[in-house]
């Protein structure tokens, strides 16, 4: 097993660039999964890492040791604790990182039956939470405008808890083109909606467009969506974008149940 | 108008303690609202700040100037930019802070008709998002176990977008006592549930218990709740706690609609 002890190691320097930089992740077509939970979720979906990196202490952790045994032919590298910590955003060091290839996206919306169209979602926690909800609800694809946070950043990966591995994630998507070619119905919450979410027929091929946390959807995208309102009987009429997305996709689950 | 230019000012030192420290907020019975949006929401709910603090630049902002005019008899203090920035967590300085009194909580669950019971919710963003969803759905109360993040911290206030001002927020609640005295039905998601959320009758007096992000509900609390499952047809069976809460309270909204 290789053991990296120096920040000057070329492979290590490449990993460091990858973890901090969306452009670098895209250029390399790779990202890092941090922690046993994400690596286990990746394995459960048939994924095989390019490389596994761990601390010495992590080898004593039964969960990590078991995961490493699942990938006998994947190269493993031992990292000094300080070097590992620099690659991780977690306060409590997980001790396990997997270098993985980004999957190839299928750009054709007409092959999706149930999807999200995300316009300029900027908070990584919100974005990850939406991917998690979409995966749980049985969406097959998520299309992201170029103004969205990087879907493959450590924060988004962590928040999505494995949702990435069961979704067709299409970044830099032209959402107007997606809506035009989808073929099913694209719905969007709008104050101009004359029906409630609960009155929409969501049993067929359905997409939901979700707008930026502050600005909402652009008028151009709103114009090609079927508008609905989420009834809010409370005194505050406002929902977090990820909460709104969860309510929408699980109303579709309810109708299909 | 007073003008504070020194970090040694006693009033300023008190504010600084307040913004960083939950214990201090409870001791003083006060917190700070950061930004025009929160202050406007507070005003819309009939709130009147104890004190308003702003930068010089903020006076040129029409939204801030209008808000200040809404409270002609509230003392106002001008803060030097650097001092203001220290009181704020926001990267882009809002220029307006309101010192407000924490409302008195009503500890009696039997006076609630629709509420959340939050057990050890630790992420401030999740907690704020839950308060926001609860307020939008028409909940009247949220009971928090002592293991929850501080409900009146700047991060939670920001994420809840005014939800605090229309809810009875009860911190350090004994959730077993709340469930015992509530009188209505307390529901909780559970793998042991034999019915789906959508099959539960949520039209009466209803509470939802939401567990810690990692550990879920304690067995003790789970045991006194009516269990249900949220059907997850996707390949990943997992939801963010705030997303789950949103799905639950808006299913109640749907049934009552």
Interface residues (C-beta under 8 A of the other chain):
Chain A: X41 X45 X125 X129 X132 X133 X134 X135 X136 X137 X138 X139 X159 X161 X162 X163 X165 X166 X196 X198 X230 X231 X232 X233 X234 X235 X236 X237 X238 X239 X240 X242 X243 X244 X245 X246 X247 X250 X251 X253 X254 X256 X257
Chain B: X41 X45 X125 X129 X132 X133 X134 X135 X136 X137 X138 X139 X159 X161 X162 X163 X165 X166 X196 X198 X230 X231 X232 X233 X234 X235 X236 X237 X238 X239 X240 X242 X243 X244 X245 X246 X247 X250 X251 X253 X254 X256 X257
